[in-house]
Amino acid sequence: MEKQFVDLLSEELKLQEAVDKEHVHHMNITFVEARRLATEYQKEAEKCIATTETCEVGRERAVVLYAKEMKLTNLWERRARQAGWKD
């Protein structure tokens, strides 16, 4: 009877070890997938940041060009009014 008990305990330990190995295997797969997704999202975030910076530079350039254009427009309008032009 004691031998049966020992055999049962031994089998239970083997089963528990198999379950633990399967659990560890599943966790490793999940971890690798999570790392892959994190890397993918990081790359996408970096692309987004680079694009945003490019847009910001373009916007700043447009603001400067707009200010220059407004000064030039005001200059020509002033000259036109001095020459007699009316709205």
C-alpha positions, 0 to 999 in steps of 0.5 A: 500500500505504501508503494502505491502511495509513493507511486501516486505521489511520484506520478503527481509530481511528474504531472505537476512538472509537465504542467509547469513546463507547459506553463513556462513554455506558454509564458516564454511564447507570450513574452517573445510576442509581447517584446515583438509587438513592443518593438513594432509599436516603438518603430511606429511611434518613432515614425510618427514623431519624425513625421510630426517634427517634419510637419512642425518644421514645415509649419514654422517655415510657412509662418515665416513665409506668410509674415514676409508675404504680408509685409510685402503685400502691405508695402504694395498696398501702401504704395498703391494707396499713395498712388491714388488706389482706393478699395 
